[in-house]
C-alpha cells in the first residue's frame, strides 16, 4: 500500500509547522489531519466527595496517561488537596512521568516508570513495591483498568478513583473515514468512540496505530490488526513508529 492520508485522533498541535508531524508530512508527501474522537468532562469535587475516597489515605498513585494527570490534579486543586512530599508516582512511560513536572517538582519526588521504553516493565516495579496503598485515577468508562486487574491478581491494595468522564464525538458526520489509509488512536476512550460511531465497521485495508499499552490492547481486543505501535523498544514515540511504517508504505520526497 502507499499511504497518502493519515488521521490522528488528537487535537492538532498549536504550532503544527514546528511539530514532528510537519516533518513527516514534508518528508513522505502525505496529508495529516487531526480530530479528537471524544470529549472529556471533569468530575466535580462535590461528586467526587460522594465516593468517600480520601486521596491522602494512599501512599502511591498510578498514572496511565497525561490526560489522567491533568484531570487528577485539577480535581485535587478543587478539593484543596496538596500532595505530600512522600507520595510516590508510577507511570507507564517516561513521557508520562516527565509530564508530571507540570504539577510537581520532578526531582524532589519519587517517580517511577517503565524502563527501556517498555511500558509493561512498570509492573515489575509495582511488584517490588507491593506494600503501598495505590490510587488509580481513571475515567468513568474505564471499568476495570489493567492496573486494577494486576493488583487483584497479586493481592495488592488499591482504589480506583474516577476523575473524569468521556463522551464520544460525532466522528462519522465530521470525518470522511474512506479517505484515510492510517488512523492513530491514543486511548481506549478513542477506540470506544470509534466503535460507537461505526458499529458495523470492518477494518479491511485501513491501518491502525496506537499509543500506550491500554490503547494497543483495546485495538487488539476489538479484533483489529495493529501495525503501528508505540512506545516499544524500537520506537519510543508514535512519530518514530509512524516513520518506520512510512519508509515502506509512502512516497519519499526526493
KAZILIN-V709194 format. One record per backbone hydrogen bond with DSSP energy under -1.0 kcal/mol. NH is the residue of the N-H (numbers start at 1). CO is the residue of the C=O. If there is no record, write none. Layout:
NH:CO, NH:CO
//
This chain:
3:249, 6:31, 7:182, 8:33, 9:184, 10:8, 18:15, 19:16, 23:19, 24:20, 25:21, 26:22, 27:23, 28:24, 30:25, 31:4, 33:6, 35:8, 39:167, 41:165, 43:163, 48:44, 49:45, 51:48, 52:49, 57:54, 58:55, 59:133, 60:133, 61:88, 62:135, 63:90, 69:65, 70:66, 71:67, 72:68, 73:69, 74:70, 75:71, 76:72, 77:73, 78:74, 79:75, 81:76, 87:84, 88:59, 89:110, 90:61, 91:112, 92:63, 97:93, 98:94, 99:95, 100:97, 101:98, 102:99, 103:100, 104:100, 106:104, 108:105, 109:106, 112:89, 118:115, 121:118, 122:119, 123:120, 125:121, 126:122, 127:123, 128:124, 130:127, 132:129, 134:157, 135:60, 136:159, 138:161, 140:164, 142:139, 149:145, 150:146, 151:147, 152:148, 153:149, 154:150, 155:152, 156:151, 159:134, 161:136, 163:138, 165:41, 167:39, 169:37, 171:169, 174:171, 175:171, 177:175, 179:176, 180:177, 181:5, 182:5, 183:207, 184:7, 185:209, 191:187, 192:188, 193:189, 194:190, 195:191, 196:192, 197:193, 198:194, 201:198, 206:203, 207:181, 209:183, 210:228, 211:185, 212:230, 216:212, 217:213, 218:214, 219:215, 220:216, 221:217, 222:218, 223:220, 224:219, 227:208, 228:208, 230:210, 232:235, 241:237, 242:238, 243:239, 244:240, 245:241, 246:242, 247:243, 250:246, 253:27
//
